[in-house]
Amino acid sequence: MAIAHRTIYKNVAAALNLQTKDDYLEVGCGSGVFMKLYASHVHSVAGLDHSEDMVKLSTRYNQNRVDEGTAEFRHGDASEVPWEDEKFSAAAAIATFMFWPNSLGSLKEIHRVLRPGGRLVISLGWNADDGIDHTKHIKECDIRLYTGKEVQAMFKEAGFSENFITYSKGFGMPRIMIASAVK
Ligand SMILES: C[S@@+](CC[C@H](N)C(=O)[O-])C[C@H]1O[C@@H](n2cnc3c(N)ncnc32)[C@H](O)[C@@H]1O
């Protein structure tokens, strides 16, 4: 795992504070490595990704839990989360939010599948508060960068009752944004 990712994972894990009773959803889960490293103790894990290859990879990477029925991985877009209302107690989106074309609609979907009191943590390694000129990244990677204020406004509009933003320093990322919200 890249050093930059390790710092982000540690920050997300600290903000999520996953407990054994949690049912955890990761949106844009990629290979599912975060949940393997930081969510092995929770009651259940679920991953969503819009890449079929990533769904296969995360399933393989978490095969033991899939076989015992405490993990599942589904294919789909963050704006249409394919689980029922109030299924999860915690959710995260790590290094993926900046790619989502319908960010507000996706937050509303995550809000829908969280139980009352459920937590959401989003990491934004690159963001509009970090002081970097991202012009090239935006063009090359087709991403959208947000300020903390914009994320907080979206959390509110999506229905979250509390939210807060913290920043920390990571390798090559001077101001990683960790955005947390509670339903
Ligand atoms: C940089 S990777 C991060 C993967 C993982 N969260 C991690 O930190 O290891 C971004 C992931 O988000 C997924 N993704 C991007 N846009 C998405 C969307 N709109 N809905 C669901 N997944 C998406 C990509 O397929 C990719 O697996």
PDBQT file of the ligand as one rigid body, heavy atoms in Angstrom, charges set to zero:
ROOT
HETATM    1  C1  LIG A 201      -8.784   5.685  -5.906  1.00  0.00    +0.000 C 
HETATM    2  S1  LIG A 201      -9.867   4.307  -5.781  1.00  0.00    +0.000 S 
HETATM    3  C2  LIG A 201     -10.026   4.143  -4.020  1.00  0.00    +0.000 C 
HETATM    4  C3  LIG A 201     -10.459   2.769  -3.628  1.00  0.00    +0.000 C 
HETATM    5  C4  LIG A 201     -10.659   2.538  -2.125  1.00  0.00    +0.000 C 
HETATM    6  N1  LIG A 201     -11.671   3.422  -1.565  1.00  0.00    +0.000 N 
HETATM    7  C5  LIG A 201      -9.371   2.707  -1.368  1.00  0.00    +0.000 C 
HETATM    8  O1  LIG A 201      -9.129   3.764  -0.788  1.00  0.00    +0.000 OA
HETATM    9  O2  LIG A 201      -8.575   1.764  -1.363  1.00  0.00    +0.000 OA
HETATM   10  C6  LIG A 201     -11.448   4.996  -6.250  1.00  0.00    +0.000 C 
HETATM   11  C7  LIG A 201     -12.546   3.960  -6.387  1.00  0.00    +0.000 C 
HETATM   12  O3  LIG A 201     -13.814   4.594  -6.502  1.00  0.00    +0.000 OA
HETATM   13  C8  LIG A 201     -14.581   3.933  -7.481  1.00  0.00    +0.000 C 
HETATM   14  N2  LIG A 201     -15.585   4.891  -7.989  1.00  0.00    +0.000 N 
HETATM   15  C9  LIG A 201     -15.354   6.061  -8.659  1.00  0.00    +0.000 A 
HETATM   16  N3  LIG A 201     -16.501   6.675  -8.927  1.00  0.00    +0.000 NA
HETATM   17  C10 LIG A 201     -17.509   5.920  -8.423  1.00  0.00    +0.000 A 
HETATM   18  C11 LIG A 201     -18.926   6.040  -8.390  1.00  0.00    +0.000 A 
HETATM   19  N4  LIG A 201     -19.544   7.103  -8.955  1.00  0.00    +0.000 N 
HETATM   20  N5  LIG A 201     -19.644   5.077  -7.781  1.00  0.00    +0.000 NA
HETATM   21  C12 LIG A 201     -19.025   4.002  -7.226  1.00  0.00    +0.000 A 
HETATM   22  N6  LIG A 201     -17.673   3.822  -7.233  1.00  0.00    +0.000 NA
HETATM   23  C13 LIG A 201     -16.927   4.774  -7.822  1.00  0.00    +0.000 A 
HETATM   24  C14 LIG A 201     -13.552   3.489  -8.525  1.00  0.00    +0.000 C 
HETATM   25  O4  LIG A 201     -14.018   2.445  -9.354  1.00  0.00    +0.000 OA
HETATM   26  C15 LIG A 201     -12.394   3.068  -7.632  1.00  0.00    +0.000 C 
HETATM   27  O5  LIG A 201     -12.464   1.718  -7.258  1.00  0.00    +0.000 OA
ENDROOT
TORSDOF 0
